[in-house]
Amino acid sequence: MPILQRPLSRRQLVKGAAAAAAWGSLGSMAAISRQAHAAAGDRKFLFYFASGAWDATPLDPKFGSDGQSAVGGTDMDPGTTLGRAGNLTYSAGNDRLNMDLFFQDWYPYATIVRGVDVHSVAHDTGMQWTLTGSTSMSAPDWPTALAARSPIAYPMPHLVFSGPNYPGTLGGAVVRGGGGTLLRLMDGSINATADENAPAHVWAVDNMIDAQVYRRGDRYGSNRTGAGRSRIDAFLASLERSQELEGRLFEAGLSGSTNEILDQSMMALEVMRLGLARCAMIDVPGIWDTHDDNSVVGPQLDDFYGVLIEVMDYLSRTPGVASPTLLDEVTIVVMSEMGRTPLLNSSGGRDHWTYASQLILSSQITGNRILGATDDEFLARTIDLRTGQPSASGTYLGTEHVGAALLQFGGVDSEEFLNGVEPLAGLVGEGA
Amino acid sequence: MTLLLLLSCATETGSPGEQVVPVDLSPREMLIRASVDIRGIHPSEADLAAFEADPSDAAYEAYVDAWLQDDRFLDRMEEVWNGVFRTRTGETYFDPAEAGLSDLDSRDVAEAIGDEPLQLVRWIVDNDLPWTEIVLAEHTMGNSTTAAMWNQTLTGDPSGWSPATYDDGRPMAGVLSSTTFWQRYPSAGSNANRHRANNVSRIFLCDDYLSRPVEFSRSDVEAATAEEMEDVIRDNPTCAGCHSSLDPLAAHFFGFWWDKEDETLSARSRYYASDEDEWQSWSGRAPNYYGVPTNGLRDLATHLADDPRFVDCAVQTTLEALQQRELTDDDWTDLASFERDFASGGLTMRALVRSIVTSDSYRNPVDSDTISSVKMVSPDQLRSIILDKTGYDWTFEERAALVSNDMGMPVLLGGTDSRYVTDRNYQPTVSAMFVAERLAQVAGYRVAASDLAGETMSNPVLLQKVTVQDTPASNPQAFEDQVRFLYLTLTGIPLEKDAPEVQEGVDLWKQIFSVTSSPTSAWAGVIAAVLRDPRLLFY
């Protein structure tokens, strides 16, 4: 991958070279001694979201003691049996072989979270609850909050390739990267295709203009306070980030990529490796809203876990920014907006259900564990949030508890976004 | 008024711990703010100068009244209401060939389809009709494309938009009869039109059932597992809290029910009077309006229009769009005042917008932790501002990049696509910076190339003070005049006498010229820098 000489950045023009050096580059990053794991503030997050409400039973199977027969209250997909890897259990079957392969290889890094109440059986509301822990439009989703409150300034704090995004009041941290238009905007090639076009500017000229725009922005915001000032600050910060990106686009190998999930995943990891983004969101393709036919789930899971195998393989053999591998720095979170009814309906489908299953992959979280629980009728059991294990005197696990834990794991004060919500400490805390 | 009271005491707080600081707008800034909100463009320099000389209330209101008659106000109202209608999705829903429109670009078809309900908004606003007509009008709107797709009969010239009715004899109730509306908000299977009912409630009553907190008890969930779902929805108190009013609303829409094998355009876009009672087979709840029995779609429309929440919601929607934030309890006093003016003005949108933009709270903005005095232009507004100031329209394959969803540009600039991204992002982002940068780059180049080539010698668009031969050394005064002229013309605000921007503009020209050796490129860069000025992106 070619590493191009970066042009003089706007920041260097405006604030001087000292500020630029603070941001860091590949060269300076290499000088950082590699730590075994990233510190909380350095941790990066790749979110996958299965829009449509994926079936929660594959990660929370209900088989009898023989590992094959059904239990009352929950139907498992025909042809599936109990899969087991380490302490983890899941549904295995010929239609989802990659799922089994994945867990056999990566169970030490995997935590399955079961019985997560999303407080809704409607897609939109469940999605918002799952990702923000509330229904307020001013609440940012987990990746946005993690990115916006990162102690490190990333040019693209949260890169949304596809899937949902709730920017809340922190929209300045969000970059929507899907569709290819953003790449053409970044490299300036878009103007060659306009009906009335213009020659592309050279970087040096872009930098000069950026510097002038920045100076004007700085002056414009000088007499503003509060939210008005923060909007100008977002303008200035975004201007800085755009300037950083212009010089590093090809370095990240962003050109020529497709919208396929594996391509998007690799792109996300590459921008994380280069320190360009802290979080990314990618939609898991497939028809997960399986009212009419749940048999499509297995093949779709097969595809998705095939991607996860490649992603984990890449993470495990790619040097991190400050750690031996990217696996030490990147946490993968897989969610959907709710679960589906435990019993198959008359057309072999499953309808909406408020309890979901989630998957978290990380070398920095004790894996090979199952947190949360449901009973045979797929109703959540109360748990001790400190351990994540069932407890008669405990709490029903809500998506907000998981979100608070993720925020804390990322070094973000969850109280800012989830006032009074106790994190699922069993996921990432001392009890883990 | 709450905000006014706060203005008188800058350190008072709107909510605990929140400091509210008034922002002193100059007459020019105030006029620009109103013009961008009403027309989506800046005022002319002549108007700005005149208002600067006479910044009286009467002068301000005269401008507002004039701009409310501008066709661009109609564009703005379409934009505001698309924010909640969300019909500009870029979808055709069916293959246009089914309607004999295979010769048309499907994007044109999608545009017409998405605009059908919004054209009714335009009709109502333009003709100073009461807002209730949005559900009471005995027609929708159509052009030749929607007429072909939806089997409409037009009352006017088919080359443009005119009132239209459908050939299937459906009851007419404004957008509640619109095929586009129900294609955008379909209902599948066991949903039984609840999705539709909720969107009617969301759009016209500002009451989104999906935003209501619902806590399912364990017994609720167990009941839903063991019993017939419709029985649970009806009888379980947790479920009934919403469904007791939602389901009777949904029962009005079974004439638009498509739970049929035939998936053709003609089958799925028509109204079936014979299905109006199908609610009996689904929710079992007869049509009513919050407990009051109703007699069909038109009766529903009448109840909606009579509901005080209908007017509340129209005011809230318009005000939130203009204020670029969700309203809070602190806005209640203002809301009540706007509602009174709206009502006394015959419920016309012109009366409502006039009330808002001439209010003290609008003309005396504040900054606080939650309220920003700085508003960000929408993609539509940026397009019209640049077009107005430079004559340049950023199009690709003859489609406006900042309006069409083809390339995803509106979303990148913080706008919506009416489908996946339905709420605006008012915070500038990296992607917004790139959009603004590339637009300014190409617009600046086109203007500079044209002006300096002599194509517009008699009336250059922007480079009126210099010639292609001038350099900072040969004609420094012309350069200073030109830079000042650019800032004045493009931002609407003149530079101070000793403003650093003058020298910075000249220096920028020199820097670019040193790299490109091209006066055109140098001036294009200077223009681009001013076109990206925060005073164009914000207002």
Interface residues (C-beta under 8 A of the other chain):
Chain A: G73 H119 S120 A122 D124 T125 T135 M137 S138 P155 M156 N165 P167 T169 L170 G171 G172 A173 V174 V175 R176 G177 G178 G179 T181 L182 L185 M186 G188 I190 N191 T193 A194 D195 E196 N197 A198 P199 H201 V202 A204 V205 D206 M208 I209 D210 Q212 V213 R215 R216 G217 Y220 G221 N223 R224 T225 G226 A227 G228 R229 S230 R231 I232 A234 F235 S238 L239 R241 S242 L245 H291 D292 T341 P342 L343 D351 T354 E377 L379
Chain B: Q19 V21 V23 G189 S190 L210 S211 P213 V214 E215 F216 R218 V221 E222 T225 M229 E326 D367 S368 D369 T370 I371 S372 S373 V374 M376 Y392 D393 W394 T395 F396 E397 E398 A401 M407 G408 M409 V411 L412 G414 V421 D423 N425 Y426 Q427 P428 T429 V430 S431 A432 M433 F434 V435 E437 R438 Q441 V442 G444 Y445 R446 P500 E501 E504 G505 L508 Q511 I512 V515 T516 S521 A524 G525 A528 A529 R532 D533 P534 R535 L537 F538
